[in-house]
């Protein structure tokens, strides 16, 4: 869309849109969903590694508690 007044010319190009209060089409949010799932898996992996490391250190008595 383009319009103009006495001094300026205005251009508008809409590449993506979302109707408010409606569910977004899958093709608009596919990357967001993918990133959310990957980040959730990363957090779970980090927690699992931390727990495994703690359990291994506890089993082998290789840690100290500082107050």
C-alpha positions as CSV (number, residue, x, y, z in Angstrom):
1,X,0.0,0.0,0.0
2,X,1.3,3.5,-0.7
3,X,-0.1,6.9,-0.1
4,X,1.3,10.4,-0.1
5,X,0.6,13.9,1.1
6,X,2.1,17.3,0.1
7,X,5.5,16.5,1.6
8,X,6.0,12.8,1.9
9,X,5.2,9.5,0.2
10,X,4.4,6.6,2.6
11,X,4.8,2.8,1.9
12,X,3.4,-0.1,3.8
13,X,4.2,-3.7,3.3
14,X,2.6,-6.4,5.6
15,X,4.6,-9.6,5.5
16,X,3.0,-11.5,8.4
17,X,-0.1,-10.9,10.5
18,X,-2.0,-12.5,13.3
19,X,-5.7,-11.9,14.2
20,X,-5.9,-11.0,17.8
21,X,-7.7,-13.4,20.2
22,X,-7.3,-16.2,17.7
23,X,-4.8,-19.1,17.6
24,X,-2.0,-18.4,15.3
25,X,-1.6,-20.6,12.3
26,X,1.0,-23.3,12.7
27,X,3.3,-22.0,10.0
28,X,3.6,-18.7,11.9
29,X,4.6,-20.3,15.2
30,X,6.4,-23.4,14.1
31,X,9.9,-22.0,14.9
32,X,8.8,-20.6,18.2
33,X,7.4,-24.1,19.2
34,X,10.6,-25.8,18.0
35,X,12.8,-23.3,20.1
36,X,10.7,-23.8,23.2
37,X,11.0,-27.6,22.9
38,X,14.8,-27.5,22.4
39,X,15.3,-25.1,25.3
40,X,13.1,-27.3,27.6
41,X,15.3,-30.3,26.6
42,X,18.5,-28.3,27.3
43,X,17.2,-27.4,30.8
44,X,16.3,-31.0,31.5
45,X,19.7,-32.3,30.3
46,X,21.5,-29.7,32.5
47,X,19.4,-30.8,35.5
48,X,20.1,-34.5,34.8
49,X,23.8,-33.9,34.4
50,X,23.9,-31.9,37.7
51,X,22.0,-34.7,39.5
52,X,24.2,-37.4,38.1
53,X,27.4,-35.5,39.0
54,X,26.1,-34.9,42.6
55,X,25.2,-38.6,43.0
56,X,28.5,-39.8,41.7
57,X,30.4,-37.4,44.0
58,X,28.2,-38.5,46.9
59,X,28.8,-42.1,46.2
60,X,32.6,-41.6,45.9
61,X,32.7,-39.1,48.8
62,X,34.4,-36.5,46.6
63,X,32.6,-33.4,47.8
64,X,32.7,-30.9,50.7
65,X,30.0,-28.8,52.2
66,X,31.0,-25.2,53.1
67,X,29.1,-23.0,55.5
